[in-house]
Amino acid sequence: MSLQDGWEANAEAWIRWARTPGHDSYDQFHARRFLDLLPPPGRLTLDIGAGEGRLGRDLLARGHRVVAVDSSPTLTRACAAHPVSIPVILADAAAVPLRRGCADLVVAFMSLQDVDDLDRALAEAARLLGPDGRLCLAIVHPLNSAGKFEPGGGRETPFVVRGSYLETFRYADVVERDGLAMTFHSAHRPLEAYGRGLEAAGLVIEAIREVTVDDPADRWSRIPYFLHLRARRE
């Protein structure tokens, strides 16, 4: 099963998860930090891997002209049907049916670890950007996806990388909370894979942020949860 098929199979569960307050990491970890990384609104902002549209709605509220793109039929319908509706295109991140250079900002929020072809998706993002356009992305931090904490709940619990960090591999995280369950289908790729993909696409990294919890007593304050990155088209 492709990553794309895995997300369509879990699309209804994701809609419930994302739209239930307190269940996803968006408000807790991402929203303020990621939005602060973005350039001001311009001609067009493309939201690649938009899901049910939560980031796109926040972008609209900040003055962006947004078009959402997702490969899941279920998620694109949910995005379009929301009371705050966003124009949405059903398409793979590696083949978006829009003209070259149409956007000055492409966001790929927590979606690139879920695409089947990272290099083509990054090349497509670069194709869609006009001169001096920006790509802003958020992913599961590769250190996070490469390992896990040993059993035990203390702050000093060892975090262990099993196997090779440098390999690419598929994984599925099954999470259940307060009666809701969600399976996240993703691929671990080392940081170099993202760097090489950006390089090949002609995108230059401007900013990197490693995102984790604010509580110094939490063991996750030692290990980054997520990675935020802004790159510029040469």
C-alpha positions as CSV (number, residue, x, y, z in Angstrom):
1,M,0.0,0.0,0.0
2,S,1.3,3.4,-0.9
3,L,1.5,6.2,1.6
4,Q,-1.1,8.0,-0.4
5,D,-3.5,5.0,-0.2
6,G,-2.8,4.8,3.6
7,W,-3.9,8.3,4.1
8,E,-7.1,7.9,2.1
9,A,-7.9,4.8,4.1
10,N,-7.6,6.8,7.3
11,A,-9.1,10.0,6.0
12,E,-12.4,9.9,8.0
13,A,-10.4,9.2,11.2
14,W,-8.1,12.1,10.4
15,I,-11.0,14.5,10.0
16,R,-12.4,13.5,13.4
17,W,-8.9,13.7,14.9
18,A,-7.9,17.1,13.4
19,R,-11.2,18.7,14.2
20,T,-11.4,17.5,17.9
21,P,-9.7,20.1,20.1
22,G,-6.6,18.9,21.9
23,H,-6.0,15.8,19.8
24,D,-3.4,16.8,17.3
25,S,-0.1,18.6,17.6
26,Y,-1.1,21.6,15.5
27,D,-2.2,24.0,18.2
28,Q,0.1,22.7,20.9
29,F,3.4,22.7,18.9
30,H,3.1,24.2,15.4
31,A,0.7,26.9,14.6
32,R,2.4,30.0,16.2
33,R,5.9,28.8,15.4
34,F,5.2,27.7,11.8
35,L,3.1,30.8,10.9
36,D,5.8,33.1,12.2
37,L,8.2,31.5,9.7
38,L,6.1,32.4,6.7
39,P,6.7,35.5,4.6
40,P,3.8,38.0,4.3
41,P,0.9,37.2,2.0
42,G,1.5,37.7,-1.7
43,R,-0.2,36.8,-5.0
44,L,-0.9,33.1,-4.2
45,T,-0.2,30.6,-1.5
46,L,-0.4,26.9,-2.3
47,D,-1.1,24.5,0.6
48,I,0.4,21.2,-0.5
49,G,-1.0,18.2,1.4
50,A,-3.7,20.4,2.9
51,G,-5.7,17.6,4.4
52,E,-9.1,18.9,5.7
53,G,-7.9,22.5,5.5
54,R,-7.0,23.7,9.0
55,L,-3.8,25.4,8.1
56,G,-5.3,26.9,5.0
57,R,-8.1,28.5,7.0
58,D,-5.5,30.1,9.3
59,L,-3.7,31.4,6.3
60,L,-6.9,32.9,4.9
61,A,-7.4,34.7,8.2
62,R,-3.9,36.2,7.8
63,G,-4.7,37.6,4.4
64,H,-3.3,34.9,2.1
65,R,-5.0,33.9,-1.1
66,V,-5.0,30.1,-0.7
67,V,-5.4,27.2,-3.0
68,A,-5.3,23.8,-1.3
69,V,-3.9,20.6,-2.8
70,D,-4.3,17.1,-1.5
71,S,-4.3,13.6,-3.0
72,S,-7.1,12.2,-0.9
73,P,-10.6,12.5,-2.3
74,T,-12.1,12.3,1.1
75,L,-10.0,15.1,2.5
76,T,-10.4,17.4,-0.4
77,R,-14.2,17.1,-0.1
78,A,-14.0,17.8,3.6
79,C,-11.8,20.9,2.9
80,A,-14.2,22.2,0.3
81,A,-17.3,21.5,2.4
82,H,-16.1,23.3,5.5
83,P,-18.0,26.6,6.4
84,V,-14.7,28.4,5.7
85,S,-14.2,27.0,2.3
86,I,-10.9,27.0,0.4
87,P,-10.5,26.3,-3.4
88,V,-9.0,22.8,-3.5
89,I,-7.4,20.6,-6.1
90,L,-7.3,16.8,-6.0
91,A,-3.7,16.0,-7.1
92,D,-0.5,14.3,-6.1
93,A,2.1,16.7,-4.6
94,A,4.5,15.5,-7.4
95,A,2.1,16.5,-10.2
96,V,0.0,19.7,-9.5
97,P,-2.0,20.9,-12.5
98,L,-1.1,24.6,-12.2
99,R,1.2,26.7,-14.3
100,R,4.9,27.2,-13.6
101,G,5.7,30.1,-11.3
102,C,2.1,30.8,-10.3
103,A,2.7,31.1,-6.5
104,D,5.1,33.1,-4.4
105,L,4.6,30.8,-1.4
106,V,4.2,27.0,-1.2
107,V,3.5,25.5,2.2
108,A,3.9,21.8,2.9
109,F,2.8,21.4,6.5
110,M,3.4,17.9,8.0
111,S,2.9,16.3,4.6
112,L,6.3,15.6,3.0
113,Q,7.1,12.7,5.3
114,D,3.8,11.2,3.9
115,V,4.5,11.5,0.2
116,D,5.7,8.5,-1.9
117,D,8.2,10.5,-4.0
118,L,9.9,13.3,-2.0
119,D,12.3,14.4,-4.7
120,R,9.5,14.9,-7.3
121,A,7.3,16.7,-4.7
122,L,10.2,19.1,-3.9
123,A,10.9,19.7,-7.6
124,E,7.2,20.4,-8.2
125,A,7.1,22.9,-5.3
126,A,10.0,24.7,-6.9
127,R,8.3,24.6,-10.4
128,L,5.2,26.3,-8.9
129,L,7.2,29.1,-7.3
130,G,7.9,32.3,-9.0
131,P,11.3,34.1,-8.8
132,D,12.4,34.5,-5.2
133,G,9.4,32.5,-4.0
134,R,9.5,30.6,-0.7
135,L,8.8,27.0,0.3
136,C,7.9,26.6,4.0
137,L,7.6,23.0,5.3
138,A,7.1,21.2,8.5
139,I,7.9,17.5,9.0
140,V,8.3,14.9,11.7
141,H,11.9,15.5,12.8
142,P,14.1,12.7,11.4
143,L,15.6,12.0,14.8
144,N,12.1,11.5,16.2
145,S,11.1,9.0,13.4
146,A,14.5,7.1,13.7
147,G,14.1,6.0,17.3
148,K,12.1,6.0,20.5
149,F,12.4,6.4,24.3
150,E,13.1,3.3,26.3
151,P,10.3,2.2,28.6
152,G,9.9,4.5,31.6
153,G,8.5,8.0,32.0
154,G,11.3,10.0,33.5
155,R,13.1,13.0,31.9
156,E,16.4,11.1,31.6
157,T,14.9,8.0,29.9
158,P,17.3,7.1,27.1
159,F,16.3,7.8,23.6
160,V,17.5,5.0,21.3
161,V,18.0,4.9,17.6
162,R,17.4,1.4,16.4
163,G,18.8,0.3,13.0
164,S,20.2,2.9,10.7
165,Y,19.2,6.6,10.9
166,L,20.6,7.0,7.4
167,E,18.2,4.4,5.8
168,T,14.7,5.3,4.4
169,F,11.9,3.2,5.8
170,R,8.1,3.1,6.1
171,Y,6.4,3.2,9.4
172,A,2.9,3.5,10.9
173,D,2.1,5.2,14.2
174,V,-1.2,4.0,15.8
175,V,-2.4,6.5,18.3
176,E,-5.6,6.4,20.5
177,R,-6.8,9.1,22.8
178,D,-10.1,9.8,24.5
179,G,-11.9,7.3,22.3
180,L,-10.5,8.5,19.0
181,A,-7.9,6.5,17.0
182,M,-5.7,7.5,14.1
183,T,-3.0,5.6,12.1
184,F,-0.3,7.9,10.6
185,H,1.4,6.4,7.6
186,S,4.8,8.0,7.0
187,A,8.3,7.5,5.8
188,H,11.5,8.1,7.8
189,R,14.1,9.9,5.7
190,P,17.4,11.3,7.1
191,L,17.8,15.0,7.1
192,E,20.3,14.7,4.2
193,A,17.5,13.3,2.0
194,Y,15.5,16.6,2.4
195,G,18.6,18.7,2.0
196,R,19.6,16.9,-1.3
197,G,16.0,17.1,-2.6
198,L,15.9,20.9,-1.9
199,E,19.4,21.3,-3.5
200,A,18.3,19.4,-6.7
201,A,15.2,21.5,-6.9
202,G,17.2,24.7,-6.8
203,L,15.9,25.7,-3.4
204,V,18.2,27.4,-0.8
205,I,17.5,26.9,2.9
206,E,17.0,30.2,4.7
207,A,15.8,29.1,8.2
208,I,15.5,25.9,10.2
209,R,13.7,25.5,13.5
210,E,13.7,22.3,15.7
211,V,10.4,22.2,17.5
212,T,9.8,20.4,20.8
213,V,8.0,20.9,24.1
214,D,8.4,24.0,26.3
215,D,8.3,22.1,29.6
216,P,12.0,21.4,30.6
217,A,10.8,18.6,32.9
218,D,9.4,16.7,29.9
219,R,11.7,14.1,28.3
220,W,10.7,15.4,24.9
221,S,12.4,18.7,25.8
222,R,15.7,16.8,25.0
223,I,14.7,15.5,21.6
224,P,13.1,17.5,18.7
225,Y,9.6,16.5,17.8
226,F,9.3,18.4,14.5
227,L,11.4,20.3,12.0
228,H,10.3,23.6,10.4
229,L,12.2,24.9,7.4
230,R,12.0,27.9,5.0
231,A,13.7,27.7,1.6
232,R,14.0,30.2,-1.3
233,R,13.9,29.6,-5.0
234,E,17.1,30.6,-6.6
